[in-house]
Amino acid sequence: MFAQVAIEQVPDTLFTYRVPEEMTVSVGQRVSVPWQRIMRSGYVISLSESSPYQPVKRPASPQETLFELPETSATIKCISAVDDPLPYFSETTIRLLRWLADYYSAGFTLALRSALPAPVRAGRTRERELFMVTPVHPLPKGLPKLTARQQHLYTEILRIDGGRLTHVCEELGTTPATVRKLAANGYLRCERVAVARSPLKGRVVMPSSPLPLTASQQSALAMILAAQKPVLLFGVTGSGKTEVYMQAIAKTLAEGRDAIMLVPEIALTPQTVSRFASRFGKTVAVLHSALSDGERHDEWHRIRRGEARVVVGPRSAVFAPVRQLGLMIVDEEHDNGYKQDESPRYSARDVAVVRAKMEGARCLLGSATPSLESWRNAVELDKYQLVRMPERVGGSVLPAVTVLDMGQAAAPGEPVPIFSPPLIDAMRSRLERGEQIILFLNRRGYAPTYQCARCQTAAICTKCSVKMTYHMKDDTLRCHLCGAWQRPPARCPSCGSPEFSRLGFGTQRVEAALHKILPSARIIRMDADSTSHRHSHDELLSAFRAKEADILLGTQMIAKGLDFPNVTLVGILAADRSLDITYDFRAAERTFQLIAQVSGRAGRGTLPGEVVVQTFQPDHPAIRLAAACDYETFAAEELANRRAEECPPYQKLACITFTGNDLASVTSAARTAEKRFRACRGLTVIPAMPAPLEKKEEAWRWQLLLRAPSSKAIAAACDHLLPKKERLSESLRILVDIDAVFLG
């Protein structure tokens, strides 16, 4: 028997090993194998009775040898050991990873790495073992007699029913040696016990029961359970999609199958986990990068052993090792957070659809603002089944939306204010009534531009071709790409002027302005700067839910999925900011989705909601139709534009980025690749040019865009013309992004 083994440290290559006769090996198991004089861990990808290598006739002379001789079966090394009898991958998961590697033009080993959390791959974070004390009951005869002090201690341990050794000693004021002596005399058991590290430890979760469904929810659930193809659940914000998800999961569990629930943001995970844990208890597992290594390790293995049957997490959870997948849910399926930004650059939404199909599971994509790709699959191509939920639950209605033209908010020659008078009045009235407010601005920091007031020279990051953002808290200029920082210069490096201007506003400046305008308001700011430590998302959202703050100010991490019944006002600042990205054909779609999603946070309880949208482009279709909550008209108009321009979803798009420290080498490689691709039939090649972000972390960047009717054609051309070994050279990297979402 021979095994094909993937070794993580060796990309793009599978190695053949002989299986010793006395050893039992299964596909997906983790094994130890000899590789270049050291032992490595690998994963069995396939098994075969015969070796792929055949003995060859040795050439008569060295001149006849044109290529390296194939390895013969006699030289094939043996697997040394099976590290774990329980497979890490099912055969279906391996098939999924092969598809992912082919579709996204990435090596199989990279695809395999994506499916395993780093602590699991490392294999060093074992389950934590603790000494546990357990009273022996009933006591056997003939035990040594206890002293009065020992008898008292034993009685107290009986009273508290034992527990962790350190806790027992702390509570009873004794020492481990004294407790162990009782164990040695036969009165107690003191032994090592594996204790799983749980992300839910210490969190109080009250059990909940299924809620009565509205007619719309009942119809949607019935269609989901009966569907023979992926379902696109198009439900307005507040229509009760989460309750439908949970009742669909309950049906799936009753069938003896498991479920995976994907959410786009780590910020949404605590809220979702709490709701799901209240319904499904300890069968819920959490997977995301904000957990400790130990928690990720233990949760993943708990899923693998079948102890957890409902998995909640962001994009990487799509690979969770559930034993029998019955339902795959992708909430807020339109969100760009499902796109991986490192190779392989997969879309978790698309991987979810493929995995569900391979495993014969139901697939449910939910959104109030579906991606145009999914909408076309449902409306034009009939690949997905469209299910509508057009009304909010509980009798609440969609909030009233007011669009304010900020171009008219200031007198001529005066700076445009952060807040319009109508928004200030609306905030004051909510504070007087004890209601809560959400303010959205997708820009962190204090001021996005710091420039000379005389010559207009802006502070630019020396490593990246972007303006540095001014942060008031620590008086620094920071690059939000590479993290570089510096003190603001005393004088302009161009003209020597000591006068500088801080232009524009970010969340920090908005927070400072709020304290001046509404001094009594309690404010929580939620952005990348305020959520850097562990559990910060959960802590901030929990505080706001507990009404410990009046205003929640944040970036896009607060734009979707959050449910606060006491929020009656949402203010959207600089709503047209994303429309200024001229090179992004998805700018209008992103803008519509953000406005519609943030607006949906208002009026989700019994109180009516209001939304104020501040913009310089009030007549833009994305803003006008988002304010009217008219997704279908927007989708029809935007799809017509995409069809005319031959943009996705009517054509597939790939972005190939060439990056390196030498600009001449990067430019030459991009232009050479352009010539090669132009010779491929069926490809439309957009000329190579500097990327919109021309320099990042001291590396120059050029990009080449490819269009074709199918992604398979693009991936095949990339595999043929861009050998993978070239992509990882030290002087030049070539990054392939199939189905590109960002063109920066």
N, C-alpha and C positions, 0 to 999 in steps of 0.2 A: 504494500500500500504506500502511495506517495501523497504528500500534502503540499499544496501551494500556500505559502505563508507570506503575509504582509508584515514587514518590519517598519515600525514607525519612523525610525531615524534614516531610512533609505527610501527616498521618494521615487514614485513611478516605476517600481520594480517589484515583482513577486518572485520569491525564491522557492525552489523545490527541495523538500526534505523527505527522507525515508522515514516511515513510521515503523518503529521496532515491533516485532511480532508480539511481544508481551504487553504492548501498550494499546489502549483503546483511545482513539482520537475522533472527535466530532467536528463538523464544520462550525465555525464561530468561536471555538475555544481559544483561550489564551495559552500559549506554549512558550517554553524556553528553548532557544535554538542557538547553536554555535555560528558565529558570523565574524570572520576576520579575527580569529584568535580570542574573541571575547564572547560572552553569553549575552544574548539579546532576548527581549520579549517580543513575540509576534502573534498574529491572529491567523487561524486556519481559514482560508478563503474557499478552498475546494479540496476534494479528495478524489484520487483515481487509482485504479488497479495497476496501470502501467505508467512508466516514467515517460515524460515528454522528450527525454534525451535518448538517442539511439547511438550505439557504438559506431564509430566511423573508421574507415580504413586510413591508416596513417600514410601520408604522402611519401613518395619515394625520395624526394629531395626537398630541401627548404624552399627552392624556387617555385614548387607547385603549391605552396601554402599562400593563398591570397587573403584568407580570413582566419580569424582565431578559431581553433577547433571547438566543436560543440562539447559540452560536458557530458561524460558518459555516466551511465547509471552506477558504475562501480565507484565513482568519485563522489556520489551524492551523500551528504552528511545526514545523520539521524537527528530527529527531534529528541532533545534531552529530557524534557519533562512536560507534563500537563500542569499548568499553574493553577487552574480552577476547573473542576469538572462541569460546572454550569456554563454554557456558552455565553459569550458577550454579545454575539450577533446571531440573529436567525438567518436562515438562507434567504428569506424575503428581504431582510434589511441589507444583506450583501448585494442582492440584485438591485435594490434601490440605490446603493452607493455606486454601483457600476453605472447605472443610468445617470446619476448626478455628475460623475466624473466625465462621462461622454458629453452630456448636454452642455455643461459649463466649461468644457475644454480645460479640465484640471486633472491632475494625477489622481489615481485611485487612493494612494496613501493619504493625500490631503483630504479627500472626501471622507476617508475613515477617521481621520483626526477630528473632523467636524462633528462626528457622531458620538464622540467620547469626551466627557468633561476632563479637563487637565488633571485633576486629582485622581481620577479613575485610570487615566493613561499612565500616570507616574507610579501608581500601585504602592505608594509608600504610606498613604493615609489610611491606615487600617481602622476598623471599628474601635472605639475607645473602650478600654476594659477598666472596670472599677471593682474594688472590693465591696461585696455586699454581705451584710450580716443577716442571717435568718435563724430564728429560734427553732430548735428541734422539737417536734411534737408528733406523737407522744414521746416522752423521755424513756429511753431504754433502761432496764434495771442494771444495778451494779455500778452506777456512775460515782465518781469520787464525791464526797460530801463537801458542800460549799461553806465558806466562812460567812458570817453574817453580812459582811460588806459585799461579798460576791453574790449572795442570795438577793440582796437588795438590787444590785445592778442587773441581775438576770430578770428579776420581776419587772424592772423598768423597761428593759429591752422587749419583754413580752408585751408590755402595755403599748409601746409604740410600734410593735410588730416589726422590729428590726429596721433595716434600711441601709443606705450607703454608710460604710465604716466611718468616714470622716464626719458625716452628719450625726451619727449615733454618739460619737465621742464628744462632739461639740454640744449636743443637746443635754447629754447626761453628765458632762464634766468629768470624763474619764480619758484613758489613753488607749491607743490601739493595742499595746502590749497586754493590757488587762482584759480587753475584749477577746483577744486571740487566746489567752489562757483559758477562758470559758469555753472557747471553741475546741481547744486541745483536750479539755476534760469531757467533751461530748455534749455540752448543753446548747451549743450554737454551731451553725455552719458559717464559715467565713471563706468565701471563694470569689475568684475573679469571674465577672459577668460582663459580657459585651453589652454596651449601652449605646443605642443609636443617638446621634446628634440630630435633633429635629429642629427645623426652622420655626415650628409652631410652639416650641417649648416656652412656657410662661405666658402664652397668649390665651386669654379666656374666650372660648368660642361657645356660645349658647346654641343648642340644637334648634333646628328650624324644620318646618314641615312644608310640603309643596303648597304654593298659593293657588287659589282659584284662577283659572285662565279666562281671559276674555274670549269672545267668539273668534276674533282675529288670531289670538294666540293658539286656540284649539285647532283652528284650521291649519295654521302653519305647522304645528307639531305633527298633525296627521300626515301632511304632505311630506314632511322630512322623513318620518318613519317609513313611508311607503316608496320613497324616491329610489329610482334605479340609476341615478347619475348625481353628480355634485349639485347641491342646492345653494343658490344665492338668496339669502334671507335679507330682503331690502325692507328694513324697518326704520321709521323715523326715530330720532333720539327720544328716549323715554317710552318706547313702545313695548318694553318688557322682553327684549331679546334674551337677556340673561336667564330669566325664569324658563323660557323655552329651551335654552341650552341645558339647564339643570334637569328638566323633566325628560329631555331626550337622553341624557346621560343615565338617568334612573332606569329608563326602559332598556338601555344597552346593558347595564349591569345585571338587570333581571334576566337577560338573555345569556349571561355567562361570559360577556365580552367586556373589554376595557375601553377607556376613553382618554383622549388627549385634548386639552383646551389651551390654545395658543392665544396670548395677548401681546400687543405690540410694544408695550413699555414696561420696564421693571416697576415704574411707579404704580401701574395698575395691578401688579401681582398681589400685594398685600390685601387690597380690597377684595379682589376676586377670590383669593385663597380663603379669606375669612368666610365669605358667602358659601363657598363650596364645602369647606370643612364643617360648617354648621349643618349642612345637608347630608354629607357623605362621611363625616367623621374621619377616622384614622386611615381610611382607604385613599385619602388625598395625599399626593406628594407634590413637592415644589422643586422646580429646577430653574435656577437662573444664576448669573455670574456674581450677584451681590451676596450670595451665601458664602459662608466660610468654606475652606477646602474640605474640612471634615463633614460639614452638612451636605455639600454637593456629593461627596463620596458615598455617604450613608444613604441619602435619598435615592441616588441612581441604583445602588445595589438593592435597596428595598423594592424598587420597581422591578428590577431584573428577577428577583426571587418571587414575584407575584404577590408581595405583601401590600402593595399599593396599586390600585386599579384605576384611579383618576389622577392624571398628571396635569399640572397647571404651570405654565412658564412662557417666556418669550421664545424667539425663533429656534434656538437650539433644542428646545423641548420636542420639536417635530421628530427627533430621532430617539425619543425615550423608549427604552427596551420593554414596553408592555408585552405581555405574553400573547394576547389575542386581541388585536385592535378591532373594535367594533364601531367606533365613532371618532372622527377627527373634526374638531371645531377650530375655525380661524376667526376670532373676533376682530372687528375693525380691519377687515381683510385688505382694505385699500392702503393701509399705513405703510410708509416707506421703511419703518423699523423692521419689517420682515425681510429686507434685503441685506444680506451679509456683505460687509465692506472689506473683507479679506478673502483671499482665495481659499476654497472655491466660492465665488460670489453668487451664492444661490439665493433664490427667493423661497422663504419658508412656506409661503402660501402655495406656490406651485409644487414644491416638494410634498406638501401635505396632500394635495390632490392626487399626485402620482402614488404616494404611499397607500392612501386609502384604496385606490383602484387595485394595486398589487395585492392588498390583503383582504379584498372583498368587504371593505368597511364603508359605512356612510361617511360622506364628507359634507360639512356645513360651513359656508362662508357667510359671515354676517357683517352688515354695515348700513349706516344711514346714508353714506356717500360712497357707493361702490367704486372701485377702480374701473376705468373705462375698458380695461382688458376683460374683467369679469362681466361687466355689463354687456359688452358685445357678445361674449360667450353665451350669455343667457338670452339676450333679446334678438340678436341677428343670426347666431350660429346654432342655437339650440343645443349647445354642449352642456349647459347647466340648466337646472330647473329654477325658474324665478318664483319666489314666494314673497308676497307683499304683506307688510304690517303697517298700515297707513295712519293709525291713531295711537295716541299715548294711552297708557293704562291709568286707571283711577279717576278718569274724568278730566284730567288736566289737559290744557291745550298748549300748542306751541307758543313760544313767547312772541310778543310784538317786537319788531325790529325797526330801529330808526337809523338811517344812514346819514352821517353828517359830513359835509364837504369842508375839510380843514383848510382848503385854499381860501375860504371866506371867513375863517375864524379869527383872523388878525387884521388889524388896520395896516394900510400900506406902509412899508418900511419897518414894521414891528415883527419880531420873531413869532413863529407859530407856537402857540401854547401846547403843553403836553395834554391838558384836559380842556375840552370844550365846556362852555357854561352849562349846556344841558346835561352833560355827564356829571359835572360837579353837583348840580342840583339833585340829580337822581341818586347819587351816592349819599348825599346828606339826608334825603328823605328815608332811605333804607336804614341808615344808622339810627335815625330817630325811632323807627318802628322795630328795631332789634332784628332786622333781617340781614342776610349776608350777601357779600359781593365777590365776584371773580373778575379780575382784570388780567387780560392776556396781552403780552408783548413778546414776540419771538426774537428777542435780542437781549442778551445779558450784559452785565457791566454797567458803567456809569455813562460813558459817552463813546460811541463807536469810532469817532474821529478826533484826533488831537493834532491841530495844525497851527502853523505860524499865522498870526493875524495880519502880518504885513505881506509876505510873499506867497502865502497859501500852501507852503510845503507841509505835507502831512507826515506824521511818524509812521514809518514802514518797518515791518519786521525784517531783520537782516537775513533771516533764514527762509522766510516765506514772502511771497509777493502779495502781502495783504497789509492793510492798515492795522495798527495796533489799537486796542481798546483801552480807554482810560478807566481805571478802577479807583474810586474815591476812598474806599475803606483803608487801603494800605498805600495810597498815593503812588500807584505804579501804572506803567503801560504794559499790557499783556497781549500776547498773540494767542488767539483761541484755537489755533491749529497745532502749533508745536509746543506751546506752553512757555516759550521764552518771555522774559520780563526785564524791564529796566526802569530806572527812575526817570521821570520827565526831565528833558534837558533844560538847563538854565537859560540857554540861548539857542536860537534857531541855527542848525548847522549850515543852512544855505545863506542866510542874510545877516545872522548875528542878532536879530531882534529878540528881546526878552519877553515879547508879548505872544501869548498863545491863546487859542480858542478851543473849547470843548464843544464839538458839534454833534447834534443828534442826542438821542437818549436811549438808555438801556434800562433794565429792571431796577438797578441800583438807584439811578437818578429818579425814576418814577416813584420808588419807595420814599426817597428824600422829599420829593414834592408832595406826596400824600401826607407826610407828617406835618408839613407846613399848612396845607389846606384843611386837613381833617385831624387836628392834633389829638383828639380823643380816640381815634380809630386804632384798633389793634390789628397789626398787619403781619402776615406770614408771606415771605418771599420764597419762591420755589424755582430754582434754576440750577445750572450745573455747579455754581459756586456754593450754594446753600445746601446741596444734597450730596456732598462729597464723602461723607462718612457713612458707615454701615447703618442700616435701619432708618436713615434720615427721611426717605420717602414716606415710610410708614408712620414715623413720628409726626411729621408735619401734617400729613393728611388726617391722622387721628385727632390731632389738636384742633384742626379746623372743623372736623365733624363734631367734635365735642363743644363747639361754639366758644373755644378759647381765643378766637380771633374773628374779626369782622370782615376783613378783606384778605382774599388769597390772590396774590400777584405772582404770575409765573409765565414761563415759556411754554413750548408745545407739550411738555410733560403733563400739563393740566388741561390739555385741549380736548381730551376724549375719555370716555368710559367712566368718569367720576360721577357719583350720584350724591348730591347734597340737597335734601328737600328744602332747607331754609334759604338757599340761594335764589334770590328773585331778580338780581341785576347782574348782567355780564357786560363789561366794557372791553371792546377790542380796539387796541391802539395800533396805529400804523398798519391797518388791515391790508394795504396794497403793497407792503414791503416785498413780498415774494414775486409780485408782478414785475419788479424791476430787473429780474434775472433774465436778460434778453436772450441768452443762448439756450434757455431751457424751454423746450416746447411744451413741457408739462406745467408751466408756471400758472396758467389759468386754472387747471385742475387742482393743483395744490392749494391755491388761494380759496377756491370754492369750498374744498373739503375742510380747511382750517376754520373758515368763518362759520360754516354750517355746524361743525362739530363743537366749537366753543360756544356757539349760540345755544346749543342743546343742553348746556349745563344749567340754564335758567328755567325756573318754573316747573321743576320736576316733582314738587310736592303739591299741597292743596292751594298754595298762594300763586297768583299769576306771575309770569316772568316778563322781563323786559331786557332787550339787548340794544346797546348803542355801539354802532360801528363808525369809527373815525377813519377817514380816507381822503386822499387827494384825487381819487378816480371813482367818484360815486356812480358814474354811468357805465363802468366796465361790466360786461355781461357776467363775469364770475362773481362780482360783488353784488350786482343788482339781483341776480337770480338766487344767490345764496341767502340774501336778505328775505326773498320771497319764499324760501324753502322749496324751490322748484328744481329738483335735481333732474327730472326727466327731460325738461326743456334744455337745461344746460348740457346734459349728456348728448342729446340729439345734435345741438349746434356744434359742440366741440368735436364729436365724431365726424361730422361733415367736414370740418376744418382739417382733421387728421387724415381723412381719406384723400382730400385734395392735395395735401402736402406729402403724402406717402410716408406718414409717421406711424409709429405704433398706436393702436394695436393692428393696423392694416399691414405693416411691415415689421419684421423683427430688427432690432437694433443692437449692435455691439460696439463698445468703446474700448479701444486698445490704447493703453497709456504707456509711453516710453519714458523712463525716468532714470536719471543718473547725475553724477556730479560734474560731468564734462558736457557742456552744452553742444559742442560740435558733434560728439559721438551720439548724443540723443537725437539731434536733428537728422544726422545721416541715417541712423537706424530707422527712424520714422519714415523718411522719404524712400528708403530702399524697400521697406515693407509695403508702402503705398504702390510702388511699381509692381511688386509681386502680386498683390491682391487684384490689381487692375486686369491681370491676365486670367482671372477666375470668372467663368461664366456665371451669370445669375446674381452677382454681387454688385451693389452700388457702392462706390468708394467715394467718401467725402474727403477732399484733400487733407493731408497731414498739416497740422498747424500747432502753434503753442496752445497748451490747455488754458482754459479760462483762469485757473490757478496755475500760473506758469512756473512757480517755484514753491516748493514745500519742504521744510526741514533740510535746507541747503541742497536739495536735489531739483534739477531742472525737469520740466515735464512737457512733453508733446503728446498729442493724441490723434488718433485716426478713427473715424467713425465708419462702420460698415452697415449696410442695409441689405436685407434679403427676405424672400417670402417665408423662409423657415430658419429657425435657430440652428437646426442640424447642419444646414449648408454652411453657415458661418463657422460653427465649431469645427467642421471637417476642414475648411480652408485654414483655420488657425492651427489645427494640429499638423497640417501638411507643411505650412509655410513658416510657422513659428515653433520650432522644436522646443519642448518644455525645458530642456537643459539650458537654452539660451535665456530663459526668462528669469533665472536666478543667479546670473553671473554678478560678480562684485561691482563691475564698472557700469553695468546696464541691466535694468530690470524691465521686463515687458509684462504688463498686467492686462489680462483679458477679462472683460466684463460682458458676458452674454446677457441679453435683456436688461441693458443698462438703465438704471433709474436716475442716477445723478451724472451729469456731464461736466463736472468741475475739474 
